Amino acid sequence: MKTNALASLVLSAAVCALASCASQPVADAGGDNPAPDMARSCNADAAVGAVGKSATPELVEQARRDAGAGIARTLRPGQVVTMEYRGDRLNLDVDDRNVVTGVRCG
C-alpha cells in the first residue's frame, strides 16, 4: 500500500514538473506586451520617414503603423535591451537628444 502511494506521489510530481516546462507566452521587455503575433511582420523601410525626427510617442506609433509592426520600442545609446528576435517589432534607434537615427525590425 505504501509503495503505491509513494509511486503515485512521485508520478504526480513528475507530471507537474513536465507541465511547468510547457511553452508559455512571454512578455516583451516592458512586461505589458503580449507575445508576438507570428502572422504580423515588420517592414522597416516603410518607417524610414521617422529618421531625423524627435521620437515622440506619436511619431513612434506612426512609425509602428507605417511598418505594419505589432509593437515598437525606442533604443537609446547604451540601453540594455532584450535580444530575442521578434518579427513583429520595430526598433527605433535614438541618440542622446531622442532623435531617431535608424529603424530596423526585430
ChimeraX attribute file (.defattr): number of C-alpha atoms within 10 A of each C-alpha:
attribute: neighborCount
match mode: 1-to-1
recipient: residues
	/A:1	6
	/A:2	7
	/A:3	8
	/A:4	9
	/A:5	10
	/A:6	11
	/A:7	12
	/A:8	12
	/A:9	12
	/A:10	12
	/A:11	12
	/A:12	12
	/A:13	12
	/A:14	11
	/A:15	11
	/A:16	11
	/A:17	11
	/A:18	10
	/A:19	10
	/A:20	9
	/A:21	8
	/A:22	8
	/A:23	7
	/A:24	8
	/A:25	9
	/A:26	12
	/A:27	12
	/A:28	17
	/A:29	13
	/A:30	9
	/A:31	9
	/A:32	9
	/A:33	12
	/A:34	12
	/A:35	15
	/A:36	20
	/A:37	14
	/A:38	10
	/A:39	8
	/A:40	13
	/A:41	19
	/A:42	25
	/A:43	20
	/A:44	23
	/A:45	12
	/A:46	15
	/A:47	24
	/A:48	18
	/A:49	16
	/A:50	20
	/A:51	17
	/A:52	14
	/A:53	13
	/A:54	17
	/A:55	22
	/A:56	13
	/A:57	10
	/A:58	10
	/A:59	16
	/A:60	22
	/A:61	16
	/A:62	16
	/A:63	25
	/A:64	25
	/A:65	18
	/A:66	18
	/A:67	25
	/A:68	19
	/A:69	26
	/A:70	22
	/A:71	22
	/A:72	23
	/A:73	16
	/A:74	18
	/A:75	18
	/A:76	17
	/A:77	10
	/A:78	7
	/A:79	8
	/A:80	9
	/A:81	10
	/A:82	9
	/A:83	8
	/A:84	9
	/A:85	10
	/A:86	20
	/A:87	19
	/A:88	23
	/A:89	26
	/A:90	28
	/A:91	21
	/A:92	26
	/A:93	19
	/A:94	21
	/A:95	16
	/A:96	9
	/A:97	9
	/A:98	17
	/A:99	18
	/A:100	25
	/A:101	16
	/A:102	18
	/A:103	24
	/A:104	17
	/A:105	19
	/A:106	16
